[in-house]
């Protein structure tokens, strides 16, 4: 069974660098408090680590 991550954008990307904004958008997080579910892959983990101060992550 493949693990999944529930990722929620908790802080606004306003004031963040362009790379951080692009990473959040790449994860599918466009608005504050939006939640997406993604497969637990090394690529997704890397993207989450770049914006870890903006998001909240739960393993499903």
Secondary structure, DSSP 8 states (H G I E B T S, - for coil): ---EEEEEE-S--TTS-HHHHHHHHHHT--STT-EEEEE--HHHHHHHHHTTTTEEEEE-
